[in-house]
Structures are given as C-alpha cells and as structure tokens.
Amino acid sequence: MSSRKRKSYDISFKIKAVRSAEQDSKEAAAREYGVDAKRIRVWCSQKEQLLALRDDGKSKRKRMQGAGRKPSDTEMEDNLFDWVVELRDRHLRVSRQMTRTQAKALSGNDEFKASRGWLDRFMKRHSLSLRRKTTVCQTVPSDSIPKLVSFILHLRSLRIRHQYATNCIYAMDETPCWMDMPSSTTIAPTGSRSVALKTSGHEKDHFSVVLSARADGTKLKPFIVFKGKGTRLIKALQQIPGVVVRFSANGWLNDTLTIEYLRTIIGSFSFSKRLLVWDAYRCHTSVSTRAEMTKLKLHTAVVPGGCTRFIQAPDVVWNSSFKAHLRSLYDTWLADTSNHEFTKGGRLKPASRSLLCNWVKKSWETVSTDIIKESFVNCAITTATDGSDDDRIHCFKQGQPCEEGRCVLADQMKAFETSPLTDRDDPFSSDEDMEETENNEICIDQDSDVSDVSSSSGDDDHACP
C-alpha cells in the first residue's frame, strides 16, 4: 500500500482558505483549496493566531507556535541548554561533539543516540547556532604543477631502482601546537553580538609535534619539542610511554634535534634500504642533516617548496584529524574546572606538559592505520610506478587546485617509461621551503642566543627490519 505524502501549508495559504470558508462554506473552501473540511475547521478556529503571525511578518511560516513533534525528554534538553549557557557565560567553547556527549550523559537512556539530526533540531528549538569565522582562499603558484610532477617522477625513480618495502618508506612532518587551542567556532545563542572564548592566556605559547609513519600503516612515536631548557621537567617527561620529549630554545626542530629525531624515531640501524619523504624545511636540507642521512644510509625525497599542502601526507591527511582530537581533549579539559590549577593571582594555568604529552599520544592513536596507508597513495608516495592508478593522487583529482597536473604527469610518464633510469640527486634537496619556514618561525621568539638543550638517548626499536 502506497503511503500518502503529508503536505504543509504556510500562514498566508491558511488565511486565504479561512476567508473563502467565511464567504461560502467550509466544505466549498475545502474543495477549492484541495484540503479536507476538518483542516478548514481547525484553521478557522485559529484565525486570530494566524492573523497575528501574518502581522508579525511570518506569513511564510508553516507551523503554529508549539506545533510539531515534541522532544522526548524536555527536562534533559532544558538541562543541556543551561549547560551550554553556563559554558558560554564563562567564555568557554562549546562544540557540537561536546554537546552530543553531554546530552547522552544527561539523558541516562542507553537507546538515545544524540544524533547529528537531533542536535540540529535541538539547536533550532533553543535558538542556538554555530558561529564560524571566514577564511581567505589561497591561489596556486604557477610553478606548482611542474614541481609536483618532477617530485612524483623522482619518487618513482627511487622506488624502481631500490625496491623499497612498504615498511621501509616513511613520511613525517612537524606541526605547531598551542598551549591554548581555542577553535574558531562555538555553539552560542543566535544573534549574539560578541562571541568571546575563555582561555588561560597562552594562545601564543607553542610546542612542536613531529608525526611519523610508514607506508604499511605503522605509526611511530610522536617526537615532541617544548620551548625552554626543561632542566626540571625532562626526566619526568621522558618517563611517559609512547612519546619522545625534547626541549629547544624556541620550541622547534633545529639541526641537532633533527639528527636526534632520525636516530631515535626512524632508527639508526637497518638491513634494508629506506626512504624518508619530508618537506624542505631548513634543518631537513642542512649540510649536517644530509651528512647524517648518508651515515644512516637513508634516502630522501624532499617535497618541493610551496607544495606541502598538495602532496605531503601529514599535511593533506593526518594533521587535521590529529589536531581535531587534540582540540577536543583541550575543550573537555577547559570545561571541567575540577582539573584546573591557578596562579597566586587567580589566573588559570595552562595544561601541564605531561598532560599535553598524553593528549598528543591519544590524538595520534585516533588516526587509523587505514587512513595512514591511504594517505601514502593519495600523495603519490606508493602509487603504482607505471602510473596505472594516478587517478588516486588527491591533488590531481577533478575539482582540486592542481587538477591539470594529471594530464602533465600522463605526458611525462611516456618519456619516463622509455628512458633509462639514472642515479641522480634529489632535485629538491637544496630547496628551502620559505612558506614552511614562515609558518614555523612565525611563532619563534628572537632568543636564538639561548643554548639548545637536548638529551642523547638511542632508541632503535623503530629500525626497519
């Protein structure tokens, strides 16, 4: 039996039907407007309300005040709304995921899913909205596609010549994280003139996290660099399992820490040939780093300057998922005042470094192995060397900024397949990615006269078998 589709009518339609019924009869109005007589009688009884809504400029509205399906748990929704208002009064961020989690906790009903659709309706019922700041689009440099194609061909040349196993192909990236991580969005009452977000006042205090993984999906320990000497903290932080912690004068990698990263995370010993894909940041392409790579017998493929956002696996895939979970943990901590510490002046202290390390570890664990594997394919690191699955390269897909690169790569693959492979240096090994340098060093203080502090401990458990 076919189900009858329900129809809805706006205020202006109902008023016209009521006037027709008053002039003739309800049955005649029902025939004229294609509705049943019972509905006409109901609208006639609501005439004053309909006219009031029309006078308020709501003639296109389809529901009367209070009509529609009622919430199944009004008490829970009232408590949830109070919770949102309380957090916003304290200028704390309220995310959609936080709200859904709190709704489940308040409900006490195991069958209540707090779905996205439910959240949308809850926000509409209580005049809440998600406030978001705008972003500015970036243009693609004219030399990006030639650089990307050259990088991909260099990768394929290395892979054909050295036949790396997937567990011996690495990708890495260092990304800045912040002691305070306020998001650009929060749930707040619709029409709020100002949307303030409370923090501990350390939004500009950063630390660096180096994420590394193999093409087979294996995730390596995060390498975390805090700013300062770390004299009092380093021993305690080194006891945290699953992470490697170091300190530097500016909270970022330098030549010394890059060499230590290679030894402790990538590993200094291997029976097999290995390949590391990373960007052209200054300390990756320095003389001392290249000398260390030679000692470790570790080949590199340097992502050309200005192209990391298109072809570097961490930038394209890992970092967004990692940072979203890291921010979620920060939001939860900020909303729970029972875990806060304060200065003598009453100011909120930022999360401790040990807590930040645990957040980094948990956030990295949430990035799935399948996502890691797929990112190596999406960024052309492990695509077929004959070009048979080049349609999987993300930046060359239709609608992407560099979609024209697909045809350029296909043309150059013809010459690549016929010409003999030659041993040649990485075409971008002497590059310095100015975009990457600016992004990194925009948060570095001018205190390079402070000596770097690093601890020398070997950890070869990540060496390639």
PyMOL commands that set and color helices and strands:
alter all, ss='L'
color gray80, all
select helices_A, chain A and resi 11-23+26-33+37-45+47-55+74-89+96-107+116-125+144-162+166-168+234-237+255-267+282-284+287-296+308-311+313-335+337-339+353-366+369-378+390-392+394-396+405-418+434-441
alter helices_A, ss='H'
color red, helices_A
select strands_A, chain A and resi 128-131+169-178+186-189+206-214+223-227+244-248+274-279+298-303
alter strands_A, ss='S'
color yellow, strands_A
deselect
rebuild
show_as cartoon
